[in-house]
Amino acid sequence: MAKKQIDMGPTGYNKKDWEAYRWCVRNDIAVSAKARGPTEWYVVIVNKGKTNTTPDTFGKKVIWEKIFEYCRYYHEKYTE
């Protein structure tokens, strides 16, 4: 039996969001989604070997916003 494909919705394109995302990747800060089910995700952040998971889950209209929000936070925190 094949698994259903999970749809996290469109990522959108905002230049500043993607710059922050790339900065995190280059600086070993991983911000990603972890499925709770087919329509809910946690945000997982791995920074300097420490893993944090959001207590709340987010739907497909919000998950990418949250991922980019955390990327912007870390980018701003360490570059300004």
Backbone as CSV, one residue per row, in Angstrom:
resi,resn,N_x,N_y,N_z,CA_x,CA_y,CA_z,C_x,C_y,C_z
1,MET,0.836,-1.177,0.000,0.000,0.000,0.000,0.885,1.245,0.000
2,ALA,0.687,2.123,-0.952,1.488,3.337,-1.080,1.024,4.386,-0.076
3,LYS,2.000,5.131,0.426,1.677,6.218,1.343,1.106,7.388,0.562
4,LYS,0.216,8.133,1.210,-0.315,9.351,0.601,0.776,10.406,0.549
5,GLN,0.791,11.171,-0.518,1.734,12.259,-0.614,1.251,13.393,0.283
6,ILE,2.157,13.983,1.026,1.802,15.057,1.942,2.063,16.396,1.271
7,ASP,1.116,17.290,1.370,1.199,18.597,0.747,1.349,19.664,1.828
8,MET,2.537,20.283,1.890,2.776,21.353,2.860,2.390,22.720,2.296
9,GLY,1.820,22.763,1.132,1.423,24.025,0.532,2.601,24.711,-0.141
10,PRO,2.330,25.814,-0.807,3.392,26.525,-1.523,4.323,27.268,-0.562
11,THR,5.611,27.309,-0.910,6.577,28.016,-0.070,6.473,29.520,-0.243
12,GLY,6.005,29.949,-1.399,5.999,31.377,-1.679,7.409,31.824,-2.007
13,TYR,7.536,33.066,-2.439,8.876,33.575,-2.704,8.978,34.990,-2.175
14,ASN,9.795,35.120,-1.167,10.134,36.415,-0.612,11.656,36.399,-0.515
15,LYS,12.299,37.320,-1.180,13.766,37.323,-1.258,14.415,37.292,0.128
16,LYS,13.928,38.088,1.065,14.514,38.136,2.410,14.333,36.806,3.150
17,ASP,13.179,36.169,2.966,12.953,34.865,3.601,13.970,33.844,3.112
18,TRP,14.167,33.781,1.798,15.082,32.786,1.238,16.532,33.111,1.565
19,GLU,16.888,34.402,1.672,18.239,34.771,2.097,18.484,34.270,3.515
20,ALA,17.508,34.481,4.405,17.635,34.021,5.788,17.717,32.497,5.847
21,TYR,16.925,31.816,5.035,16.939,30.347,4.993,18.314,29.843,4.563
22,ARG,18.849,30.428,3.477,20.172,30.019,2.989,21.259,30.322,4.018
23,TRP,21.144,31.466,4.698,22.110,31.805,5.736,22.104,30.732,6.826
24,CYS,20.926,30.302,7.254,20.822,29.263,8.278,21.481,27.966,7.807
25,VAL,21.213,27.562,6.588,21.798,26.327,6.048,23.324,26.433,6.049
26,ARG,23.845,27.559,5.593,25.302,27.749,5.533,25.944,27.810,6.919
27,ASN,25.164,28.135,7.917,25.687,28.272,9.272,25.231,27.148,10.196
28,ASP,24.896,26.026,9.598,24.535,24.806,10.337,23.375,24.978,11.304
29,ILE,22.407,25.766,10.906,21.162,25.887,11.660,20.076,25.306,10.770
30,ALA,19.546,24.171,11.184,18.528,23.494,10.383,17.150,23.827,10.929
31,VAL,16.307,24.365,10.070,14.919,24.674,10.420,14.056,23.893,9.445
32,SER,13.260,22.969,9.984,12.476,22.108,9.099,11.137,21.758,9.729
33,ALA,10.315,21.105,8.941,8.997,20.662,9.403,9.049,19.172,9.717
34,LYS,8.319,18.782,10.747,8.176,17.368,11.102,6.684,17.079,11.165
35,ALA,6.250,16.140,10.368,4.816,15.850,10.280,4.280,15.221,11.562
36,ARG,3.163,15.728,11.998,2.404,15.089,13.072,1.331,14.207,12.446
37,GLY,0.903,14.613,11.284,-0.110,13.897,10.519,-0.110,14.481,9.118
38,PRO,-1.064,14.113,8.293,-1.062,14.591,6.908,-1.370,16.081,6.755
39,THR,-1.844,16.735,7.808,-2.198,18.156,7.693,-1.636,19.023,8.815
40,GLU,-0.747,18.459,9.639,-0.178,19.216,10.747,1.322,18.952,10.858
41,TRP,2.070,20.012,11.153,3.513,19.896,11.273,4.022,20.672,12.480
42,TYR,5.087,20.156,13.078,5.867,20.883,14.068,7.013,21.557,13.323
43,VAL,7.590,22.595,13.906,8.832,23.155,13.389,9.948,22.622,14.284
44,VAL,10.984,22.051,13.664,12.126,21.510,14.379,13.351,22.343,14.025
45,ILE,14.080,22.774,15.058,15.276,23.589,14.865,16.455,22.859,15.500
46,VAL,17.499,22.647,14.705,18.733,22.055,15.220,19.812,23.121,15.084
47,ASN,20.310,23.582,16.235,21.297,24.657,16.273,22.393,24.255,17.248
48,LYS,23.618,24.149,16.726,24.776,23.766,17.545,24.541,22.451,18.285
49,GLY,23.941,21.507,17.599,23.719,20.184,18.167,22.528,20.073,19.095
50,LYS,21.864,21.169,19.372,20.698,21.151,20.261,19.425,21.205,19.415
51,THR,18.509,20.280,19.691,17.265,20.203,18.924,16.107,20.742,19.747
52,ASN,15.339,21.625,19.129,14.122,22.167,19.738,12.962,21.949,18.786
53,THR,11.827,21.580,19.335,10.609,21.366,18.557,9.517,22.256,19.127
54,THR,8.780,22.908,18.248,7.697,23.770,18.714,6.644,22.918,19.421
55,PRO,6.045,23.457,20.476,5.004,22.702,21.167,3.708,22.630,20.358
56,ASP,3.500,23.620,19.510,2.287,23.684,18.696,2.549,23.137,17.304
57,THR,1.490,22.692,16.651,1.574,22.269,15.256,0.956,23.354,14.388
58,PHE,1.296,23.307,13.102,0.822,24.309,12.154,0.282,23.626,10.908
59,GLY,-0.736,24.205,10.326,-1.332,23.683,9.109,-0.577,24.146,7.881
60,LYS,-1.022,23.673,6.718,-0.268,23.948,5.494,-0.298,25.409,5.075
61,LYS,-1.229,26.189,5.543,-1.230,27.617,5.201,-0.257,28.403,6.076
62,VAL,0.223,27.797,7.151,1.056,28.511,8.119,2.468,27.937,8.254
63,ILE,2.675,26.675,7.940,3.945,26.023,8.230,5.136,26.720,7.587
64,TRP,5.039,27.106,6.336,6.175,27.781,5.689,6.412,29.147,6.292
65,GLU,5.344,29.862,6.669,5.512,31.159,7.332,6.316,30.993,8.613
66,LYS,6.011,29.947,9.395,6.710,29.695,10.653,8.166,29.318,10.418
67,ILE,8.421,28.479,9.428,9.802,28.100,9.117,10.609,29.344,8.776
68,PHE,10.081,30.182,7.907,10.804,31.399,7.522,10.912,32.380,8.681
69,GLU,9.917,32.421,9.540,9.963,33.291,10.720,11.158,32.913,11.605
70,TYR,11.347,31.625,11.851,12.488,31.179,12.646,13.807,31.440,11.931
71,CYS,13.861,31.247,10.625,15.080,31.539,9.865,15.435,33.015,9.966
72,ARG,14.448,33.885,9.819,14.707,35.330,9.941,15.203,35.674,11.340
73,TYR,14.610,35.047,12.349,15.019,35.290,13.733,16.507,34.979,13.913
74,TYR,16.935,33.784,13.506,18.335,33.411,13.683,19.256,34.256,12.823
75,HIS,18.855,34.556,11.621,19.669,35.397,10.740,19.883,36.760,11.372
76,GLU,18.824,37.376,11.851,18.917,38.703,12.467,19.712,38.642,13.769
77,LYS,19.494,37.608,14.556,20.163,37.464,15.847,21.682,37.405,15.696
78,TYR,22.161,36.686,14.701,23.588,36.473,14.560,24.286,37.396,13.555
79,THR,23.543,38.205,12.821,24.202,39.069,11.833,24.059,40.552,12.128
80,GLU,23.215,40.899,13.063,23.033,42.333,13.348,23.597,42.709,14.684
